[in-house]
Amino acid sequence: MDGDGAAKAKAAAVLSLWLQGFGEACCLHRVLLLCLRSRPLLRRTGQCFLFNGFIFLGSIFVLNSVVIPALWWILPDQCSLLLSHQLCPLRGTLIFYSILRVLLVQCFYLLWFYPLYVFSIVLSTIWYNDIAKFGYAAMGRSKFPGEKDSSQSNSPTSQNASHVKKPAGLGGVMIGIGEQVYSILLLSVFFLEVYATGFIPYIGKVLNFLLLAWMYAYYCFEYKWNFNEVPLDKRLDYFQSYWPFFAGFGSPCVLAIFFFSPLVSYGIMAILYPLFVLTATASRAEQAISFEKHKWRPAGVEKLPIFYIADNVS
């Protein structure tokens, strides 16, 4: 009975943290409040919506609703649809129409969608950083409450863990660059893990959903952690200690794109991602989930080595 009780307590703790994370992600009213505080934030968010929503997703809608049906009408694959029934006996005509139709659609992708996709990635990356920066400035915060409290702690171990400062000058710059490069490598390997899980039979989709949720949650909170200069090892340990919370936070992000084609999924995420970044920036969950070392282990929840493979490969 004790074992069953402990298992139920752990399950309740995991569920509680997951629901807390899910609820934090759904607090989209914070985005409106931040945009009302900052005109640059409102402008950048509007630009992101206009480009990725109206232009990118709009182009997909035009292709599927106008261009492709028009090509099927102009270049049909059935004799009954040909304007000139004299062409019906010529089977090669239908084959030529089919090849021409495919080539025209591929040209549309090659000359419009793929350049637009690459341009959207580059432009959105710049805009996301601006959105996070303006949102962070609109919050008027400079430190995590947990970090402020830990500075007043009398425990030498806590102080050493929480306040390992980077050396000044070139050494500090090199350490900062090294952390950024390592972070990029780590997340790149983790992305390959996410991609590979999609091919696992039966449980692949579930694992893919879970890993995607963690990945998007990490990306959303990473902006705030960078602005607060939280060391990479500290944020990874923190993330893996509160894995149910971040799984819950990333779930709405994945639910919005999980059942669409890759291009449509990208367009939807490109619109929603800055909203979740701002929600993470405005989140006050760190007041309840402290960055203090002795509070990293929530009751009943064990640390989960999410980045174990990516960390070793990197």
ABEGO torsion letter per residue (X at the ends): XAAAAAAAAAAAAAAAAAAAAAAAAABAAAAAAAAAABAAAAAAAAAAAAAAAAAAAAAAAAAAAAAAAAAAAABBABAAABABAAAAABAAAAAAAAAAAAAAAAAAAAAAAAAAAAAAAAAAAAAAAAAAAAAAAAAGBABBAAAAAAAABABAAAAAAAABBBBBEAAAAAAAAAAAAAAAAAAAAAAAAAAAAAABBGAAAAAAAAAAAAAAAAAAAAAAAAAAGBBAAAAAAAAAAAAAAAAAAAAAAAAAAAABBAAAAAAAAAAAAAAAAAAAAABAAAAABBABAAAABBBGBBBBBAAAAAAAAX
